[in-house]
Amino acid sequence: MSDKNFEVRFWGVRGSIAAPGAETARVGGNTSSVEIRCGETRILLDAGTGLRRLGDSLLAEKKPISATLLLSHFHWDHIQGLPFFVPAYLPTTTLDIVGGNVRSSLRDALVHQMTDPVFPVHFDELGGKINTRDARFGDRFDIGDAHVRVGKGNHPGGVLAYRIEHGGKSLVYATDTEHFACVDPELRAFARGADLLIYDAQYTPEEYSGKIGRSRVGWGHSTFVAAAELAREADVARLVLFHHDPQRTDDGVDEIEARARLLFTNTVAAREGATITLSELLDEKAA
């Protein structure tokens, strides 16, 4: 892989709770987990249930693993894959975990998840070299050859967005954020000109407003319409609809994707196993 390659692979694309089953098999039923490869630098976004298979993929490479895990927040669907991430148990693994919350430290949240009677292995018993770092809105730091900026979303308990830049290309990860009556000006500035925007699109407008089922206002999630509006105003190259509702069937995701493309043409729905290479997106934008 070239040092300038910037590749994104999706291992978990559902929100709230894992949703395995025949009706979700094509899109995937695992919760949030995204792998970023910037040359030799490995960055993992969130630790949902998709992190288990991501870990198996890394082990198959049969070499020491060094990666940084960026957590958007500490809700279960974004951290419960970590205890099943086999590389974390190996002494040849170095895993730096970054995240933040106003209510508890990152380490305290991860320890709580792996405490009896919730889980039989304590966080401190992981065999790998595990480092934790609390992050806050506005932070900037480097991971290998990649530069990371930390943004802010709108979610109960708080949520962090991340912008990753490498080799002249950029990705914004903004899941579990609820739109406002207008496009969030901070998030629009944060995503400005990004080559790829991965954005929470858990609901349809009808579901969000309560025209279908109960109102989801205040639940901390967005719609595909708000996603398209943000992508258009921020002038991003491609939009990825993410954090699909666990009750959304594969056909339902296809329908949302088609509706979103009417509003922002270069839109795709996140699907497990899908890979996007950002250098190809630059070629599309230039064309």
C-alpha positions as CSV (number, residue, x, y, z in Angstrom):
1,M,0.0,0.0,0.0
2,S,1.3,3.4,-0.9
3,D,2.1,5.8,2.0
4,K,-0.4,8.2,0.4
5,N,-3.3,5.7,0.2
6,F,-6.3,6.6,2.3
7,E,-8.7,3.6,2.5
8,V,-11.9,3.2,4.5
9,R,-13.6,-0.1,5.3
10,F,-16.9,-0.7,7.1
11,W,-17.2,-3.5,9.7
12,G,-20.3,-2.3,11.5
13,V,-22.9,0.1,10.2
14,R,-26.0,-0.3,12.5
15,G,-27.1,1.9,15.3
16,S,-28.4,1.3,18.8
17,I,-28.2,-2.5,18.9
18,A,-26.8,-5.3,16.7
19,A,-29.5,-6.6,14.3
20,P,-28.5,-10.0,12.8
21,G,-31.0,-11.7,10.6
22,A,-32.0,-12.6,7.1
23,E,-33.6,-9.2,6.5
24,T,-30.4,-7.3,7.4
25,A,-27.7,-9.7,6.1
26,R,-26.9,-7.8,2.9
27,V,-26.3,-4.4,4.6
28,G,-25.0,-6.0,7.8
29,G,-26.2,-6.1,11.4
30,N,-23.2,-5.2,13.4
31,T,-22.9,-1.8,15.2
32,S,-20.5,1.0,14.5
33,S,-16.9,0.0,13.5
34,V,-14.9,1.6,10.7
35,E,-11.3,0.9,9.7
36,I,-9.1,3.6,8.3
37,R,-5.7,2.9,6.6
38,C,-3.5,5.9,5.9
39,G,-0.5,4.3,4.4
40,E,1.0,2.3,7.3
41,T,-1.1,4.1,9.9
42,R,-4.2,2.2,11.2
43,I,-7.1,4.2,12.8
44,L,-10.3,2.5,14.0
45,L,-13.5,4.5,14.5
46,D,-15.7,3.3,17.3
47,A,-15.8,-0.2,18.9
48,G,-19.2,-1.5,18.1
49,T,-19.8,-5.2,17.6
50,G,-18.2,-5.0,14.1
51,L,-14.8,-4.6,15.9
52,R,-14.7,-8.4,16.6
53,R,-14.4,-9.3,12.9
54,L,-12.1,-6.4,12.3
55,G,-9.8,-7.8,14.9
56,D,-9.9,-11.3,13.3
57,S,-8.9,-9.6,10.0
58,L,-5.9,-7.9,11.6
59,L,-4.8,-11.2,13.2
60,A,-4.9,-12.9,9.8
61,E,-2.1,-10.6,8.7
62,K,0.1,-12.4,11.2
63,K,2.2,-9.4,12.4
64,P,2.3,-7.2,15.4
65,I,-0.7,-4.8,15.5
66,S,-0.4,-1.1,16.3
67,A,-3.6,1.0,16.0
68,T,-5.5,4.0,17.4
69,L,-9.1,3.6,18.3
70,L,-11.1,6.9,18.2
71,L,-14.4,6.6,20.2
72,S,-17.3,9.0,19.4
73,H,-18.9,8.4,22.8
74,F,-19.5,5.6,25.3
75,H,-22.9,4.3,24.6
76,W,-23.0,0.5,24.4
77,D,-23.4,0.1,20.7
78,H,-20.1,2.0,20.3
79,I,-17.9,0.2,22.8
80,Q,-19.2,-3.3,23.4
81,G,-17.0,-4.8,20.7
82,L,-13.8,-4.0,22.6
83,P,-14.0,-7.0,25.0
84,F,-14.2,-9.2,22.0
85,F,-11.3,-7.6,20.1
86,V,-8.8,-10.4,20.3
87,P,-5.7,-8.3,19.4
88,A,-6.3,-6.4,22.7
89,Y,-5.4,-9.6,24.6
90,L,-2.0,-10.1,22.8
91,P,1.3,-8.7,24.2
92,T,2.4,-7.9,20.6
93,T,-0.5,-5.4,20.2
94,T,-0.3,-1.7,20.9
95,L,-3.7,0.0,21.1
96,D,-4.2,3.7,21.8
97,I,-7.8,4.6,22.7
98,V,-9.0,8.2,22.4
99,G,-12.4,9.5,23.5
100,G,-14.1,11.9,25.7
101,N,-17.2,12.6,27.8
102,V,-18.1,15.3,30.3
103,R,-19.5,12.7,32.8
104,S,-16.6,10.3,33.1
105,S,-13.1,9.6,32.0
106,L,-12.5,7.4,29.0
107,R,-10.7,4.8,31.1
108,D,-13.4,4.8,33.8
109,A,-16.1,4.1,31.1
110,L,-14.1,1.2,29.6
111,V,-13.3,-0.3,33.0
112,H,-17.0,-0.1,34.0
113,Q,-17.9,-2.1,30.9
114,M,-15.5,-4.9,31.9
115,T,-16.3,-5.2,35.6
116,D,-18.0,-8.2,37.3
117,P,-20.8,-9.2,36.9
118,V,-21.1,-7.5,33.5
119,F,-18.0,-9.1,32.0
120,P,-15.6,-11.8,33.4
121,V,-12.3,-10.2,32.2
122,H,-11.3,-6.9,33.8
123,F,-10.0,-4.1,31.6
124,D,-6.6,-4.2,33.4
125,E,-6.2,-7.9,32.5
126,L,-6.0,-7.2,28.8
127,G,-2.6,-8.5,27.6
128,G,-1.9,-5.8,25.0
129,K,-0.3,-2.4,25.6
130,I,-3.5,-0.4,26.0
131,N,-3.2,3.4,26.4
132,T,-6.1,5.7,27.0
133,R,-6.3,9.5,26.2
134,D,-9.2,11.8,27.0
135,A,-10.1,14.1,24.1
136,R,-12.2,17.3,24.0
137,F,-13.8,19.4,21.3
138,G,-11.2,21.4,19.5
139,D,-8.3,19.1,20.1
140,R,-5.8,18.5,17.3
141,F,-3.2,15.7,17.2
142,D,-1.3,13.5,14.8
143,I,-1.5,9.7,14.4
144,G,1.4,8.6,12.4
145,D,1.2,10.5,9.1
146,A,-2.5,11.4,9.7
147,H,-3.7,14.6,11.3
148,V,-6.9,14.4,13.4
149,R,-9.2,17.2,14.5
150,V,-12.0,16.7,17.1
151,G,-15.4,18.2,16.5
152,K,-18.7,18.3,18.4
153,G,-22.0,16.7,17.7
154,N,-25.4,16.9,19.3
155,H,-26.3,13.7,21.3
156,P,-27.5,12.9,24.9
157,G,-24.4,12.8,27.1
158,G,-22.2,14.4,24.4
159,V,-20.5,13.0,21.3
160,L,-17.3,13.7,19.4
161,A,-16.9,14.0,15.6
162,Y,-13.5,13.4,14.0
163,R,-11.8,14.8,10.9
164,I,-8.9,12.8,9.6
165,E,-6.6,14.3,7.0
166,H,-3.8,12.5,5.1
167,G,-2.0,12.9,1.8
168,G,-4.2,15.9,0.8
169,K,-7.4,14.0,1.4
170,S,-9.9,14.2,4.3
171,L,-12.7,12.2,6.0
172,V,-15.2,13.4,8.6
173,Y,-16.9,10.9,10.9
174,A,-20.0,12.4,12.5
175,T,-22.3,9.7,13.9
176,D,-24.9,9.9,16.7
177,T,-25.7,13.6,16.1
178,E,-29.1,15.2,15.9
179,H,-29.7,17.9,13.3
180,F,-31.2,21.3,14.2
181,A,-33.8,23.3,12.4
182,C,-31.0,24.6,10.2
183,V,-27.6,23.0,9.3
184,D,-25.4,23.0,12.3
185,P,-22.9,25.8,11.5
186,E,-20.1,24.3,13.6
187,L,-20.5,20.9,11.9
188,R,-20.7,22.5,8.5
189,A,-17.4,24.3,9.1
190,F,-15.9,21.2,10.5
191,A,-16.9,19.2,7.4
192,R,-16.1,21.9,4.9
193,G,-14.6,20.5,1.7
194,A,-14.2,16.9,3.0
195,D,-13.7,14.2,0.5
196,L,-15.9,11.8,2.5
197,L,-18.6,12.5,5.1
198,I,-19.8,9.6,7.2
199,Y,-23.0,10.9,8.9
200,D,-25.8,9.6,11.1
201,A,-28.9,9.0,9.0
202,Q,-30.8,6.6,11.4
203,Y,-34.3,8.0,10.6
204,T,-36.5,9.1,7.8
205,P,-38.1,12.5,8.2
206,E,-41.5,10.7,8.8
207,E,-40.0,8.6,11.6
208,Y,-38.2,11.5,13.2
209,S,-41.2,13.8,13.3
210,G,-43.6,11.1,14.6
211,K,-45.7,10.7,11.4
212,I,-44.6,7.1,11.5
213,G,-44.5,5.7,15.1
214,R,-43.5,7.9,18.0
215,S,-41.5,11.0,17.6
216,R,-37.7,10.6,17.7
217,V,-37.0,14.3,18.4
218,G,-34.4,14.6,21.1
219,W,-33.1,11.0,20.7
220,G,-29.8,12.3,19.3
221,H,-30.0,11.0,15.7
222,S,-30.5,12.5,12.3
223,T,-32.2,11.9,9.0
224,F,-31.0,11.3,5.5
225,V,-32.5,14.7,4.5
226,A,-30.4,16.5,7.1
227,A,-27.4,14.5,6.0
228,A,-27.8,15.6,2.4
229,E,-28.3,19.2,3.4
230,L,-25.1,19.1,5.4
231,A,-23.1,17.5,2.6
232,R,-24.4,20.0,0.1
233,E,-23.7,23.1,2.3
234,A,-20.3,21.8,3.4
235,D,-19.3,21.0,-0.3
236,V,-18.2,17.4,0.4
237,A,-17.3,15.0,-2.4
238,R,-19.3,12.0,-1.1
239,L,-21.8,11.3,1.6
240,V,-22.1,8.0,3.4
241,L,-25.3,7.3,5.3
242,F,-24.4,5.6,8.5
243,H,-25.9,4.2,11.8
244,H,-28.9,2.5,10.2
245,D,-31.8,1.8,12.5
246,P,-31.8,-1.8,13.8
247,Q,-35.3,-2.2,12.5
248,R,-34.4,-1.1,9.0
249,T,-34.4,-3.9,6.5
250,D,-31.9,-4.2,3.7
251,D,-34.6,-3.0,1.3
252,G,-35.4,-0.1,3.6
253,V,-31.7,1.0,3.5
254,D,-31.8,0.8,-0.3
255,E,-34.9,3.0,-0.3
256,I,-33.3,5.6,2.0
257,E,-30.2,5.6,-0.2
258,A,-32.3,6.2,-3.4
259,R,-34.2,9.1,-1.7
260,A,-31.0,10.7,-0.5
261,R,-29.5,10.6,-3.9
262,L,-32.3,12.8,-5.2
263,L,-31.1,15.4,-2.7
264,F,-27.3,14.8,-3.0
265,T,-26.3,12.7,-6.0
266,N,-23.0,11.3,-4.6
267,T,-24.5,9.4,-1.7
268,V,-24.1,5.8,-0.7
269,A,-25.4,3.8,2.3
270,A,-22.8,2.2,4.5
271,R,-22.7,-1.5,4.1
272,E,-20.5,-4.0,5.9
273,G,-17.5,-5.0,3.9
274,A,-17.7,-2.0,1.6
275,T,-14.3,-0.2,1.0
276,I,-13.8,3.3,-0.2
277,T,-10.4,4.7,-1.4
278,L,-10.3,8.4,-1.1
279,S,-7.8,8.9,-3.9
280,E,-10.5,7.7,-6.3
281,L,-13.0,10.2,-4.8
282,L,-10.5,13.0,-5.7
283,D,-10.5,11.7,-9.3
284,E,-14.3,11.8,-9.4
285,K,-14.4,15.3,-7.9
286,A,-11.8,16.6,-10.5
287,A,-13.8,15.0,-13.3
